[in-house]
Amino acid sequence: MPRDDLRPEELAEAADKAARARLEAEMKRALWAQQASRAWAALTAANGSQSNL
């Protein structure tokens, strides 16, 4: 059945849910990147002048 019969508020609610899901995924990726960056910085600092192979 086509979804053309949805009311505007139903469409807005679906769009809001999709936007929230995208924002949540982006925030998770940003947090992962931040944690990875900090871990890499800590590893680099711990290794001192050793070369990274």
N, C-alpha and C positions, 0 to 999 in steps of 0.2 A: 504494500500500500504506500503510495507516495506521501511524503511528509510535508506537502505544500499546505496542508490544512492546519499547521501549527500556528498558534497565536503568537504575536510578536514577543510577549513576555516569556513564552516557552522557548522561543528561539534565543532570546537574550540569556535565559538561564543556561541553556546548553552551551552557548558561546562562553559564558562566564566560567562554567565548569572546565571547559577546554583550556581557557586562558589560565585558570588556576593550576591545572595539571602541567601545562607548559612551564609556568613560573616555578612550580615546585621542582620539576626536573632540572631546570636551569640552575636553581639554587643548590641542588644536590651536586651538580657538576662543578659549580664554583667552589663549594666546600671541599670536594674531593681534590680539586686543583690546588687549593690553598694548603690542604694537609700534605699533599705530595710535594709542594714547593718547600714547605717547612721541613719535611723529612729529608729532602735532598740537601737543603742548607745545613741541617744538623749533621748529616753524613759527611758532607764536604768539610765542615769545620772539624769533625772528629778525625778525619783522615789527614788533616793538616796539609803538608806539602806533598803528600803522596799523589801520584798520578791516578786519574780515574780511568780504569781500563774497561 
